[in-house]
Amino acid sequence: METDPYLDPELVAALAARGGVPAPLTPGGLAAWQRRDAERRPRPPLGQLADGGRFEAAEHDADGVAVVSGRPAGADGPLPALLYLHGGGLIGGNAYAVLPRVLRELAEPLGLAVLSVEYPLAPAARYPAPLHACRTALRWAAAHAGRLRIDPDRIVLAGKSAGGGLAAALTLLLRDRGGPAPYGQLLLSPMLDDRGTTSSARQASGHDTWDATSNATAWQAALGPQHRAPDLPSYAAPARAHDLTGLPPAYLEVGSAETFRDEVTAYADALWRAGGHVELHVWPGALHGFDTLAPGAAVSRTAVAARRDWLRRLLC
């Protein structure tokens, strides 16, 4: 029987200030949740993304997929790039709202370009539509690298939560079916496993910001009748993969108190056993989305610094 996890005191205080642990998301509440999510995460205009001239920002039609890009203003030459896939459980979020933090925390200090993908959301768009949209955006970016002023040979697939799961799935798809080879994969609390049978999924119930009930609701919306099917492809849920050989270097992180802890650490272990070059961080007492919940908390600042350090070493 699982006992309650250790929770970081700064994160507990931040969660309490926001009203405590959110109620679990159920299928009946999904439409209302999506309306509230869209209100909480409005799409900032390009002028706001530019932050007074600090960054260059632009919108693109990537063969039918909306992409918004940003880079440090005045940066010369083709830059390494992050193809960033936003979080939101495959049912929420947008490409624009995540871009300011990614630009401030990663692009500016490291001299990177960022391409944030507006992939379609479930349940209106189910697997494989979001994954294929991300692949289309990557192919378009590589083909238009000169126009975008990026280095097509140094594109890192990155994402948080659902976006991290999509980045992992896209890496598998590109290995198996061809396409631009990513230079690395930055997977932040990635959503990898639709089955929801881990100890951490049970242990985090009542404590995490994204619990097993919410996770099952999101996966059901994203997969429909394929949810928990024994033959679900690994491109839908990367934790199902049997072959993790031949993949680019990976950075994985997760909180010790979050629902995804066990599936993320198991994925890192499977990558190691396949001979992969992997860095794993399990942040003590951290909840899902901890760095957004409390960006000033010590654990959040340490995590952001670790991501930067890994990217710097990868791209140097």
RALINCOR-V763576 format. One record per backbone hydrogen bond with DSSP energy under -0.5 kcal/mol. CO is the residue of the C=O (numbers start at 1). NH is the residue of the N-H. E is the energy in kcal/mol with one decimal. If there is no record, write none. Layout:
# RALINCOR-V763576
CO,NH,E ; CO,NH,E
This chain:
# RALINCOR-V763576
8,12,-2.4 ; 9,13,-2.3 ; 10,14,-1.9 ; 11,15,-2.6 ; 12,16,-2.4 ; 13,17,-2.0 ; 14,18,-0.9 ; 15,18,-0.7 ; 15,20,-2.7 ; 16,19,-1.7 ; 26,29,-1.4 ; 27,30,-1.2 ; 29,33,-2.4 ; 30,34,-2.6 ; 31,35,-1.8 ; 32,36,-2.3 ; 33,37,-2.6 ; 34,38,-2.1 ; 35,39,-1.5 ; 36,40,-2.3 ; 37,41,-1.9 ; 39,42,-0.5 ; 42,44,-0.7 ; 45,48,-0.6 ; 45,49,-2.0 ; 46,50,-2.2 ; 47,51,-0.6 ; 47,52,-0.7 ; 48,51,-0.8 ; 50,54,-1.0 ; 50,55,-2.4 ; 51,54,-0.9 ; 54,73,-2.2 ; 56,71,-1.6 ; 58,69,-3.0 ; 60,62,-0.8 ; 60,67,-2.2 ; 61,63,-1.5 ; 62,65,-1.0 ; 65,62,-3.1 ; 66,118,-2.7 ; 67,60,-2.8 ; 68,116,-3.0 ; 69,58,-1.9 ; 70,114,-2.8 ; 71,56,-2.9 ; 72,75,-1.7 ; 79,151,-2.5 ; 80,113,-2.5 ; 81,83,-0.5 ; 81,156,-3.0 ; 82,84,-0.9 ; 82,115,-3.0 ; 83,158,-2.5 ; 84,86,-0.5 ; 84,117,-2.0 ; 85,160,-1.1 ; 88,91,-1.8 ; 88,92,-1.1 ; 90,122,-3.0 ; 94,98,-0.8 ; 96,99,-1.0 ; 96,100,-0.6 ; 98,102,-1.6 ; 99,103,-2.7 ; 100,104,-2.3 ; 101,105,-3.1 ; 102,106,-2.0 ; 102,107,-2.2 ; 103,108,-2.9 ; 106,110,-1.5 ; 107,111,-1.6 ; 107,112,-2.0 ; 112,72,-0.6 ; 113,82,-2.4 ; 114,70,-2.1 ; 114,116,-0.5 ; 115,84,-2.3 ; 116,68,-2.3 ; 117,86,-0.5 ; 117,119,-1.2 ; 121,125,-2.0 ; 126,129,-2.4 ; 128,132,-2.7 ; 129,133,-2.1 ; 130,134,-1.9 ; 131,135,-2.1 ; 132,136,-2.5 ; 133,137,-2.2 ; 134,138,-2.1 ; 135,139,-2.6 ; 136,140,-2.5 ; 137,141,-2.4 ; 138,142,-2.5 ; 139,143,-2.2 ; 140,144,-1.7 ; 142,145,-1.0 ; 144,148,-2.1 ; 145,149,-1.2 ; 145,150,-2.0 ; 149,79,-2.2 ; 150,152,-0.8 ; 151,154,-1.9 ; 154,81,-2.3 ; 154,156,-0.6 ; 155,183,-2.9 ; 155,184,-0.6 ; 156,83,-2.7 ; 157,186,-2.8 ; 158,85,-2.4 ; 159,188,-2.6 ; 160,163,-2.3 ; 161,165,-2.1 ; 161,191,-2.3 ; 162,166,-2.4 ; 163,167,-2.2 ; 164,168,-2.2 ; 165,169,-2.5 ; 166,170,-2.9 ; 167,171,-1.9 ; 168,172,-1.7 ; 169,173,-2.5 ; 170,174,-2.6 ; 171,175,-1.8 ; 172,176,-2.1 ; 173,177,-2.7 ; 174,178,-1.5 ; 180,182,-0.6 ; 184,157,-2.3 ; 185,187,-0.7 ; 185,251,-2.6 ; 186,159,-1.9 ; 186,188,-0.7 ; 187,189,-0.7 ; 187,253,-1.6 ; 188,161,-2.9 ; 190,192,-0.9 ; 192,239,-2.2 ; 198,202,-1.1 ; 199,203,-3.0 ; 200,204,-2.3 ; 201,212,-0.5 ; 202,205,-1.0 ; 204,207,-2.5 ; 204,208,-2.6 ; 211,215,-2.6 ; 212,216,-2.4 ; 213,217,-2.1 ; 214,218,-2.3 ; 215,219,-2.7 ; 216,220,-2.5 ; 217,221,-2.0 ; 218,222,-2.2 ; 219,223,-2.4 ; 220,224,-2.3 ; 221,123,-0.5 ; 222,127,-2.6 ; 223,226,-1.8 ; 224,227,-1.9 ; 226,229,-2.4 ; 229,232,-1.6 ; 233,236,-1.5 ; 233,237,-1.4 ; 237,240,-2.7 ; 238,241,-2.0 ; 244,247,-0.5 ; 249,185,-2.1 ; 250,279,-2.3 ; 251,187,-3.2 ; 252,281,-2.1 ; 253,189,-2.5 ; 254,283,-2.6 ; 255,258,-1.2 ; 258,261,-1.7 ; 260,264,-2.3 ; 261,265,-2.4 ; 262,266,-2.1 ; 263,267,-1.6 ; 264,268,-2.3 ; 265,269,-2.2 ; 266,270,-2.3 ; 267,271,-2.3 ; 268,272,-2.3 ; 269,273,-2.6 ; 270,274,-1.3 ; 271,276,-3.1 ; 272,275,-2.1 ; 276,278,-0.8 ; 277,250,-2.5 ; 279,252,-3.1 ; 281,254,-1.8 ; 281,283,-0.6 ; 283,256,-2.7 ; 283,286,-1.7 ; 285,8,-2.2 ; 286,257,-1.7 ; 287,290,-1.5 ; 289,292,-0.9 ; 289,293,-2.4 ; 290,294,-2.6 ; 294,297,-1.7 ; 297,301,-2.4 ; 298,302,-2.3 ; 299,303,-2.0 ; 300,304,-2.4 ; 301,305,-1.9 ; 302,306,-2.0 ; 303,307,-2.2 ; 304,308,-2.2 ; 305,309,-2.4 ; 306,310,-2.3 ; 307,311,-2.3 ; 308,312,-2.7 ; 309,313,-2.3 ; 310,314,-2.4 ; 311,315,-2.6 ; 312,316,-1.1
